[in-house]
């Protein structure tokens, strides 16, 4: 993940969706979800490495004795869906500076339950392109 500059939070959540019963095609589809993104796609040899690893991981999950659902639930219980990211905070701050606190309140509400699947997906997506501009890093505020 570090080598390919993948988002750790999103990658762990994606790995929870990998199932032991997946065919190679389905496992490859999960690889695409993990390694393709607006920040930059993983290509070539690294993409093949990820594909091989995901297929081994899918097979390995069959040996751990947990159902796919139980494993996903366990993984998602320790890997949040949402974390406070700089660009999310920046958006809320900009609106608050205009006297509008709706986004601050929505973001705060979502962050109170970071593991909740019903949290807004907009807070779990890849960072928008503008977030890479100077002063707004792509990491979480704790990075």
C-alpha positions, 0 to 999 in steps of 0.5 A: 500500500505504501509503495503504491501510495494507496489510501490505507483506510480505503484499502483495508475497507476494500479488502474486507469485501474480498471473499474466499469464494471469489473467482479470479475474475471477481478478485480482479474486479476488487483489485481494480477498485483498490488500485485505480483512483483519481490520484493515480492508477497502479499499472504494469508489474505492480498491478500484476503483483496486486492481482496475484496477492488478492487472489492468494488473499481470497484463497487464504480467507477460506482457511481462517474458519470465518464466513466471509460476512463475519470476516468482513464485519470483524475487519470493518469494526476496526477499520473506519469507513470515514476519517477526518481528512484535510480536504473534508475539514477544509470544505467545512471550514470554508463554509463556516467562514461564510457563516454556514455551519451545515457542513460542519454539523454534517461532518461532525455527525458522520465522524461520531460514527466512523465505522457505521456503514450508513455514514454518507459515502461522500466522506469515504470517497477518494479525495477530489483533484483540487485537494492536492493543491498546496495546503490541502494534503490528501492524508488524514489530519492525523498523518 
